[in-house]
Amino acid sequence: MSVIGINPTVDFAFKLMLGSPDHARVTVHFLNAILGNQTRITSVEFLNPFLGKDRGDDKLSILDILATDNHGRQLNIEIQTTIPLGILQRLAYYDARLFVDQIKDGEKYHQLRPAIVICVLTKPLFSQRTELHSDFRLRDAAGNIFSDDLQIHTLELTKLNVTRENLTNATSAERWAYFLSNAEIMTETEIRELFAEPEFEEAAGVLEMINQSPEQLQEYRARKKFQMDEIARLDYAREEGLQKGELLGQIGILQSILGISEPIREHLLSYDLSQLKDLSQKLQQLLNQRGN
């Protein structure tokens, strides 16, 4: 039997797997795994169900998974394959909007239900932290919880320490992280052997169905290419930013040695990489000429 060959962290596959009414028990299992010992979820209602078809021209906008559980809690689930600027503020904003948007004219504050954002990340979000799963709520400095009404959970897949050999002893959150990280290179038989819970087999079946549908496979590949291009774009921008920073430092030192008044910093910041390189080379040539 061949490997599944579909990466569940591609947003199209991720939402088809966790955002479809046809596979709600997979979503319920995932939510209980992340929320741990909180009140157990038995059912969810999708507020933006993903059916994998009839999306018109909106093929590049894969929305987050929005749902409410049987306790009335508001839920937002998303996958992030990049770390865009302002991601922490955006997650906080989404959570606050989920909470505030519940209340209507004439309703009371006590009717508000908890709002929970869950963000799965394929790149590290907190470089100094080693935890796979982080649970953020309103707390005081001593760790005492003020309220559970606003929660942000992150699952950083790069921090998974579980291996195939000790998977049976892993927590539910760790098992989901392992599945998301490795399902693409596993067969359905391997998944049945490694994961006793039927929800994982069902999730693998959703991924396998993408391979069997030419239309879904085409869209999956388009989304995968889009995500890879976005990662490459951000990596290039980050590298360009580092190079610009080094050049600005070199230019500042050369200007100081040459006794040249520094241009307004905002002016230099408007230079592209090529212009900064040219200016640095000219200043270096001028310094060399003075030394001769």
C-alpha positions as CSV (number, residue, x, y, z in Angstrom):
1,M,0.0,0.0,0.0
2,S,1.3,3.4,-0.9
3,V,1.7,6.3,1.4
4,I,-1.1,8.8,1.8
5,G,1.0,11.6,0.1
6,I,-1.2,14.4,1.3
7,N,0.2,16.9,3.9
8,P,-2.6,17.7,6.4
9,T,-0.8,21.0,7.2
10,V,-1.7,22.4,3.8
11,D,-4.7,24.5,4.6
12,F,-7.0,23.0,2.0
13,A,-6.5,19.5,3.5
14,F,-6.5,20.8,7.1
15,K,-9.9,22.4,6.7
16,L,-11.4,19.5,4.8
17,M,-10.2,17.2,7.6
18,L,-11.3,19.3,10.6
19,G,-13.9,21.7,9.2
20,S,-16.4,19.3,7.5
21,P,-19.8,18.3,9.0
22,D,-19.3,14.9,7.5
23,H,-16.3,14.4,9.8
24,A,-17.4,16.2,12.9
25,R,-16.1,13.5,15.2
26,V,-12.6,14.1,14.0
27,T,-12.9,17.7,15.0
28,V,-14.4,16.8,18.4
29,H,-11.5,14.4,19.0
30,F,-9.0,17.1,18.0
31,L,-10.6,19.7,20.2
32,N,-10.7,17.5,23.3
33,A,-7.0,16.6,22.7
34,I,-6.0,20.3,22.7
35,L,-8.3,21.5,25.4
36,G,-7.3,18.6,27.7
37,N,-9.1,18.4,31.0
38,Q,-11.6,21.2,30.3
39,T,-15.3,20.3,30.0
40,R,-15.4,17.5,27.4
41,I,-16.9,18.3,24.0
42,T,-19.4,15.8,22.5
43,S,-20.6,17.7,19.4
44,V,-19.8,20.8,17.3
45,E,-21.7,22.9,14.9
46,F,-19.7,24.4,12.1
47,L,-20.4,28.1,11.5
48,N,-18.5,28.1,8.1
49,P,-18.7,24.4,7.0
50,F,-16.1,23.4,4.4
51,L,-17.5,21.1,1.8
52,G,-14.5,21.1,-0.5
53,K,-16.6,22.4,-3.5
54,D,-18.7,25.3,-4.8
55,R,-16.3,28.0,-3.6
56,G,-16.5,30.0,-6.8
57,D,-13.6,32.3,-7.4
58,D,-12.5,32.4,-3.8
59,K,-9.9,29.6,-4.2
60,L,-7.0,31.5,-2.6
61,S,-8.9,32.4,0.6
62,I,-9.1,29.3,2.8
63,L,-10.9,30.6,6.0
64,D,-10.3,29.4,9.5
65,I,-12.6,26.8,11.0
66,L,-15.3,28.5,13.0
67,A,-17.5,26.4,15.2
68,T,-19.5,26.2,18.4
69,D,-19.5,23.2,20.8
70,N,-22.3,21.7,22.8
71,H,-21.4,24.0,25.7
72,G,-21.9,27.1,23.5
73,R,-18.2,27.9,23.5
74,Q,-17.0,29.7,20.3
75,L,-14.1,28.1,18.6
76,N,-11.6,29.2,15.9
77,I,-9.1,26.6,14.5
78,E,-6.4,27.6,12.0
79,I,-3.1,26.3,10.5
80,Q,-0.1,28.6,10.0
81,T,2.9,27.6,7.9
82,T,4.5,31.0,8.2
83,I,5.0,33.5,11.1
84,P,3.6,36.8,9.6
85,L,4.2,40.1,11.3
86,G,1.7,40.8,14.1
87,I,0.5,37.2,14.4
88,L,0.2,37.4,18.2
89,Q,-1.9,40.5,18.0
90,R,-4.0,38.9,15.3
91,L,-4.7,35.9,17.4
92,A,-5.7,38.1,20.3
93,Y,-7.9,40.1,18.0
94,Y,-9.6,37.0,16.6
95,D,-10.3,35.7,20.2
96,A,-11.7,39.1,21.3
97,R,-13.9,39.3,18.3
98,L,-15.3,35.8,18.8
99,F,-16.1,36.8,22.4
100,V,-17.6,40.3,21.7
101,D,-19.6,39.3,18.6
102,Q,-21.8,37.0,20.6
103,I,-23.6,39.7,22.5
104,K,-26.6,41.3,20.9
105,D,-28.8,44.3,21.9
106,G,-30.6,43.6,25.1
107,E,-28.4,40.6,26.1
108,K,-26.5,40.4,29.3
109,Y,-22.8,39.9,29.9
110,H,-23.3,36.7,31.8
111,Q,-24.7,35.1,28.6
112,L,-21.3,35.4,26.9
113,R,-19.7,32.0,26.4
114,P,-15.9,31.4,26.3
115,A,-14.0,32.1,23.1
116,I,-11.2,29.8,22.1
117,V,-8.6,30.2,19.4
118,I,-6.4,27.2,18.4
119,C,-3.5,27.8,16.1
120,V,-1.4,25.0,14.7
121,L,2.0,26.1,13.5
122,T,4.6,24.4,11.4
123,K,7.3,26.9,12.3
124,P,8.3,27.9,15.9
125,L,6.4,30.8,17.3
126,F,8.2,31.3,20.7
127,S,11.9,30.7,20.1
128,Q,12.7,30.5,23.9
129,R,10.0,28.0,24.8
130,T,10.2,24.3,24.4
131,E,6.5,23.4,25.0
132,L,4.6,21.8,22.1
133,H,1.3,23.0,23.4
134,S,0.8,26.4,25.1
135,D,-2.4,27.5,26.8
136,F,-2.9,31.2,27.3
137,R,-5.7,32.7,29.4
138,L,-6.4,35.7,31.6
139,R,-4.2,35.2,34.6
140,D,-2.4,37.3,37.3
141,A,1.3,37.3,37.8
142,A,1.1,34.3,40.1
143,G,-0.7,32.2,37.6
144,N,-4.1,32.4,39.1
145,I,-6.8,32.4,36.4
146,F,-9.0,35.4,36.3
147,S,-11.3,33.9,33.6
148,D,-11.5,31.1,31.1
149,D,-13.5,33.2,28.8
150,L,-10.6,34.1,26.5
151,Q,-8.2,31.3,25.5
152,I,-5.5,31.0,22.9
153,H,-3.9,27.6,22.3
154,T,-0.9,27.1,20.1
155,L,0.5,23.8,18.9
156,E,4.0,24.2,17.6
157,L,4.8,21.1,15.5
158,T,8.5,21.8,15.4
159,K,8.7,21.1,19.2
160,L,7.3,17.6,19.0
161,N,9.6,15.2,20.8
162,V,7.5,12.1,20.4
163,T,8.8,9.3,18.2
164,R,7.1,6.3,16.6
165,E,8.4,4.1,19.3
166,N,6.9,6.0,22.3
167,L,3.7,7.2,20.5
168,T,1.5,4.9,22.5
169,N,2.6,6.7,25.7
170,A,2.1,10.2,24.3
171,T,-0.7,12.6,25.3
172,S,-3.6,13.2,22.9
173,A,-2.2,16.5,21.9
174,E,1.2,14.9,21.1
175,R,-0.5,12.2,19.1
176,W,-2.3,14.8,17.0
177,A,0.9,16.7,16.5
178,Y,2.6,13.4,15.3
179,F,-0.2,12.7,12.9
180,L,-0.2,16.2,11.4
181,S,3.6,16.0,11.0
182,N,3.8,12.5,9.6
183,A,0.6,11.4,8.0
184,E,1.8,12.4,4.5
185,I,4.5,9.7,4.6
186,M,2.5,7.0,6.2
187,T,0.1,4.4,4.8
188,E,-3.4,3.9,6.1
189,T,-2.3,0.6,7.5
190,E,0.4,2.2,9.5
191,I,-2.0,4.7,10.9
192,R,-4.4,2.0,12.0
193,E,-1.6,0.2,13.7
194,L,-0.2,3.3,15.4
195,F,-3.4,5.0,16.4
196,A,-6.0,3.0,18.2
197,E,-8.6,5.9,18.0
198,P,-10.9,5.5,15.0
199,E,-10.8,9.3,14.5
200,F,-7.3,9.1,13.2
201,E,-8.2,6.5,10.6
202,E,-11.1,8.7,9.6
203,A,-8.8,11.7,9.3
204,A,-6.5,9.7,7.1
205,G,-9.4,8.6,5.0
206,V,-10.2,12.3,4.3
207,L,-6.7,12.9,3.1
208,E,-6.8,9.8,1.0
209,M,-10.0,11.0,-0.7
210,I,-8.2,14.1,-1.8
211,N,-5.9,11.9,-3.8
212,Q,-8.8,10.1,-5.4
213,S,-10.6,13.3,-6.5
214,P,-8.9,15.0,-9.5
215,E,-10.6,18.3,-8.6
216,Q,-9.6,18.3,-5.0
217,L,-6.1,17.1,-5.8
218,Q,-5.7,20.0,-8.2
219,E,-6.8,22.5,-5.6
220,Y,-4.7,20.8,-2.9
221,R,-1.6,21.2,-5.2
222,A,-2.5,24.8,-5.9
223,R,-2.8,25.6,-2.2
224,K,0.4,23.8,-1.4
225,K,2.3,25.8,-4.1
226,F,0.7,29.0,-2.8
227,Q,1.9,28.2,0.8
228,M,5.4,27.3,-0.4
229,D,5.7,30.5,-2.5
230,E,4.5,32.5,0.6
231,I,7.2,30.8,2.8
232,A,9.8,31.5,0.1
233,R,8.7,35.1,-0.1
234,L,8.9,35.7,3.6
235,D,12.2,33.9,3.8
236,Y,13.6,36.2,1.1
237,A,12.2,39.3,2.8
238,R,13.7,38.2,6.1
239,E,17.1,37.6,4.4
240,E,16.9,40.9,2.6
241,G,16.1,42.7,5.8
242,L,19.2,41.2,7.5
243,Q,21.4,42.2,4.5
244,K,20.0,45.7,4.6
245,G,20.7,45.9,8.4
246,E,24.3,44.9,7.8
247,L,24.8,47.4,5.0
248,L,23.3,50.2,7.0
249,G,25.7,49.5,9.8
250,Q,28.7,49.4,7.3
251,I,27.6,52.7,5.7
252,G,27.2,54.4,9.1
253,I,30.8,53.3,10.1
254,L,32.3,54.4,6.8
255,Q,30.5,57.8,7.0
256,S,31.9,58.3,10.5
257,I,35.4,57.4,9.5
258,L,35.2,59.7,6.4
259,G,33.7,62.5,8.4
260,I,30.6,62.6,6.1
261,S,27.4,63.8,7.5
262,E,25.0,60.9,7.6
263,P,21.9,61.2,5.4
264,I,18.5,61.1,7.2
265,R,18.0,57.5,8.3
266,E,14.5,57.5,6.8
267,H,16.0,58.3,3.5
268,L,18.5,55.4,3.7
269,L,15.7,53.1,4.7
270,S,13.9,53.8,1.4
271,Y,16.9,52.5,-0.5
272,D,16.6,49.0,-2.0
273,L,19.4,46.4,-1.5
274,S,21.1,47.3,-4.7
275,Q,21.2,51.0,-3.8
276,L,22.7,50.3,-0.4
277,K,25.3,48.1,-1.9
278,D,26.3,50.8,-4.4
279,L,26.5,53.4,-1.7
280,S,28.6,51.1,0.6
281,Q,31.0,50.4,-2.3
282,K,31.4,54.1,-3.2
283,L,32.2,54.9,0.4
284,Q,34.7,52.1,0.6
285,Q,36.4,53.3,-2.6
286,L,36.5,56.8,-1.2
287,L,38.2,55.5,2.0
288,N,40.7,53.5,-0.1
289,Q,41.6,56.6,-2.2
290,R,42.2,58.7,1.0
291,G,44.6,56.0,2.2
292,N,46.7,56.1,-0.9
